[in-house]
């Protein structure tokens, strides 16, 4: 018989506050290859963490993660990110290195990358996952949105899963893997879910069911703490947020702002609807799984399942309608301009499309793709 299920307290958070985490790859300025300079960069910028974490390490020594504080508006959160990135870029330049962000690096080899040393967490991960763990040469963006009542968390999470293919398609940025075109818009999506606690979350109706699942996973040694559940969308009890982690690495500040606005508006809209006593939409797990695969494979050309009835529509068209629906929430939150940034992605293409176009224009040169990603992070999308 199991021991009593431990309680997982959900932190207090203001409704729809926002925090962002952006994983950046460090690349050699001459070769375009990934470069193991993160430890040196972080050492030079340790003062940025005096009043809370702003820069931190990740699994590999080629990655610096930039973290914001808590913000009410997308614009201030993105300004926070941009200020820190400027400092990281200045430090990288001393080492003849540049920064970029995409779901995967177009051509660097996973077995040449170094795991961050002296980290028990990463050592345990690699020891358990071995070959698949060492393959995690991937980058993403995470968005935290505050939820003001724990009873709302799981209904909102389950409703967000109906929009997971939109998140996946709009940010898809990993068409290449170790020098090969994969045929997928987001190869990262399918790579990351190979880890034993990654991928799609279960759909729970009650917080107690989530607590019981965590107890079972802890009891059997799968995890030591609920933070080790690396789901595409998950509760973040410590911060009192829902954390959306499904995004591929996003290559420009403006696109991060657009996706942050989309998530913040969706969570706020769902919260408002719950306050009015509405029941939020959900979808069968098998539809959610199929949608994730379609978005990873076809990106902006995916025909997605819209609802539990099985209606289908091109993700591009469904996104256009979603933006119109979310305009009142964006007005409330002061992020209407940022939300309309999604339209630019619809018009000019997602990152995977831009990368493929650059390669085609340059006789298949993936070094040219790296240069374009560096330019997009530095100057924005042309």
CORQUI-V486669 format. One record per pair of residues at least 24 apart in sequence whose ideal C-beta (glycine too) atoms are under 8 Angstrom apart, sorted by sequence separation. I is the first residue (numbers start at 0). J is the second residue. If there is no record, write none. Layout:
[[I	J] [I	J]]
//
This chain:
[[35	59] [36	60] [37	61] [63	87] [109	133] [112	136] [282	306] [283	307] [35	60] [36	61] [37	62] [109	134] [196	221] [209	234] [241	266] [282	307] [350	375] [33	59] [35	61] [37	63] [109	135] [195	221] [196	222] [280	306] [281	307] [319	345] [34	61] [109	136] [280	307] [318	345] [353	380] [33	61] [200	228] [54	83] [107	136] [53	83] [140	170] [200	230] [315	345] [196	227] [199	230] [200	231] [54	86] [104	136] [196	228] [197	229] [198	230] [199	231] [200	232] [54	87] [103	136] [196	229] [197	230] [198	231] [200	233] [347	380] [103	137] [196	230] [197	231] [22	57] [26	61] [63	98] [102	137] [103	138] [194	229] [25	61] [47	83] [102	138] [137	173] [163	199] [24	61] [25	62] [101	138] [102	139] [343	380] [24	62] [25	63] [100	138] [191	229] [23	62] [47	86] [160	199] [192	231] [22	62] [23	63] [100	140] [160	200] [22	63] [23	64] [22	64] [23	65] [44	86] [160	202] [21	64] [44	87] [20	64] [21	65] [156	200] [20	65] [21	66] [157	202] [20	66] [44	90] [157	203] [245	291] [299	345] [19	66] [20	67] [40	87] [43	90] [18	66] [19	67] [139	187] [18	67] [138	187] [153	202] [299	348] [17	67] [18	68] [40	90] [43	93] [137	187] [153	203] [299	349] [18	69] [39	90] [40	91] [61	112] [153	204] [298	349] [17	69] [18	70] [60	112] [61	113] [139	191] [153	205] [16	69] [17	70] [59	112] [60	113] [137	190] [153	206] [298	351] [299	352] [16	70] [17	71] [40	94] [59	113] [60	114] [137	191] [152	206] [298	352] [16	71] [17	72] [36	91] [39	94] [59	114] [60	115] [135	190] [15	71] [17	73] [58	114] [59	115] [60	116] [134	190] [135	191] [150	206] [153	209] [268	324] [19	76] [58	115] [149	206] [188	245] [268	325] [271	328] [13	71] [18	76] [19	77] [36	94] [57	115] [17	76] [21	80] [56	115] [134	193] [135	194] [188	247] [268	327] [19	79] [34	94] [36	96] [187	247] [231	291] [265	325] [268	328] [19	80] [23	84] [187	248] [264	325] [267	328] [34	96] [56	118] [131	193] [132	194] [185	247] [21	84] [58	121] [131	194] [265	328] [23	87] [261	325] [264	328] [267	331] [264	329] [267	332] [25	91] [29	95] [58	124] [128	194] [28	95] [128	195] [27	95] [28	96] [102	170] [109	177] [127	195] [163	231] [264	332] [27	96] [28	97] [102	171] [103	172] [106	175] [108	177] [163	232] [260	329] [263	332] [26	96] [27	97] [102	172] [103	173] [105	175] [107	177] [124	194] [264	334] [25	96] [26	97] [33	104] [101	172] [102	173] [104	175] [106	177] [263	334] [25	97] [26	98] [100	172] [101	173] [103	175] [106	178] [160	232] [260	332] [25	98] [26	99] [103	176] [105	178] [159	232] [24	98] [32	106] [33	107] [173	247] [260	334] [264	338] [23	98] [24	99] [31	106] [32	107] [170	245] [172	247] [173	248] [259	334] [23	99] [24	100] [59	135] [62	138] [69	145] [156	232] [170	246] [171	247] [172	248] [23	100] [24	101] [35	112] [38	115] [58	135] [59	136] [156	233] [166	243] [170	247] [172	249] [260	337] [261	338] [22	100] [26	104] [33	111] [35	113] [37	115] [38	116] [156	234] [167	245] [170	248] [172	250] [259	337] [260	338] [21	100] [33	112] [166	245] [167	246] [170	249] [202	281] [24	104] [166	246] [167	247] [257	337] [260	340] [261	341] [153	234] [256	337] [257	338] [260	341] [152	234] [159	241] [163	245] [202	284] [257	339] [102	185] [103	186] [201	284] [257	340] [258	341] [102	186] [103	187] [159	243] [170	254] [256	340] [257	341] [102	187] [156	241] [199	284] [102	188] [155	241] [254	340] [257	343] [103	190] [253	340] [257	344] [170	258] [199	287] [152	241] [169	258] [199	288] [253	343] [254	344] [143	235] [166	258] [169	261] [199	291] [145	238] [146	239] [145	239] [146	240] [143	238] [145	240] [146	241] [166	261] [144	240] [165	261] [166	262] [254	350] [143	240] [144	241] [143	241] [143	242] [144	243] [142	242] [250	350] [141	242] [142	243] [249	350] [141	243] [33	136] [141	244] [159	262] [162	265] [188	291] [189	292] [247	350] [142	246] [247	351] [139	244] [141	246] [139	245] [140	246] [159	265] [188	294] [189	295] [139	246] [140	247] [159	266] [188	295] [139	247] [140	248] [138	247] [139	248] [140	249] [185	294] [186	295] [138	248] [159	269] [184	294] [185	295] [137	248] [155	266] [158	269] [184	295] [183	295] [184	296] [183	296] [184	297] [185	298] [24	138] [155	269] [182	296] [184	298] [23	138] [140	255] [154	269] [155	270] [184	299] [22	138] [142	258] [22	139] [142	259] [22	140] [140	258] [144	262] [151	269] [155	273] [21	140] [144	263] [151	270] [154	273] [161	280] [20	140] [142	262] [146	266] [161	281] [19	140] [20	141] [142	263] [158	279] [160	281] [161	282] [19	141] [20	142] [144	266] [151	273] [157	279] [158	280] [160	282] [250	372] [19	142] [20	143] [144	267] [147	270] [158	281] [171	294] [18	142] [19	143] [146	270] [154	278] [155	279] [157	281] [163	287] [167	291] [171	295] [251	375] [252	376] [17	142] [18	143] [154	279] [250	375] [251	376] [17	143] [161	287] [164	290] [168	294] [250	376] [253	379] [254	380] [17	144] [160	287] [163	290] [164	291] [167	294] [171	298] [252	379] [253	380] [16	144] [17	145] [163	291] [167	295] [171	299] [251	379] [15	144] [16	145] [164	293] [165	294] [168	297] [251	380] [15	145] [164	294] [168	298] [169	299] [250	380] [14	145] [163	294] [168	299] [13	145] [14	146] [12	145] [14	147] [168	301] [12	146] [13	147] [12	147] [9	146] [164	301] [165	303] [164	303] [9	149] [9	152] [161	305] [102	247] [103	248] [161	306] [101	247] [102	248] [168	314] [101	248] [100	248] [100	249] [101	250] [165	314] [169	318] [100	250] [164	314] [168	318] [99	250] [165	317] [165	318] [165	321] [162	321] [184	349] [185	351] [184	351] [84	252] [184	352] [81	252] [80	252] [169	341] [77	252] [80	255] [169	344] [180	355] [172	349] [174	351] [77	255] [171	349] [172	350] [173	351] [180	358] [77	256] [170	349] [171	350] [172	351] [175	354] [169	349] [170	350] [171	351] [174	354] [168	349] [174	355] [74	256] [77	259] [172	354] [73	256] [76	259] [175	358] [73	259] [73	260] [178	365] [73	263] [175	365] [175	368] [9	206] [7	206] [7	209] [4	207] [7	210] [6	210] [5	210] [4	210] [7	213] [4	211] [5	213] [5	214] [4	214] [2	214] [1	214] [1	215] [2	218] [1	218] [7	225] [18	238] [18	240] [16	240] [24	248] [9	234] [10	236] [12	238] [22	248] [9	236] [10	237] [12	239] [8	236] [10	238] [11	239] [12	240] [21	249] [7	236] [10	239] [9	239] [10	240] [21	255] [19	255] [19	259] [17	259] [17	263] [15	263] [102	350] [101	350] [105	354] [15	266] [15	267] [14	267] [101	354] [105	358] [15	270] [14	270] [73	332] [74	333] [106	365] [72	332] [73	333] [74	334] [77	337] [105	365] [106	366] [71	332] [72	333] [73	334] [71	333] [72	334] [74	337] [105	368] [106	369] [73	337] [105	369] [104	369] [99	369] [101	372] [100	372] [99	372] [99	373] [98	373] [97	373] [99	375] [100	376] [99	376] [98	376] [98	377] [97	377] [88	377] [84	376] [15	332] [31	365] [31	366] [30	366] [31	369] [31	370] [26	369] [26	373] [23	376]]
//
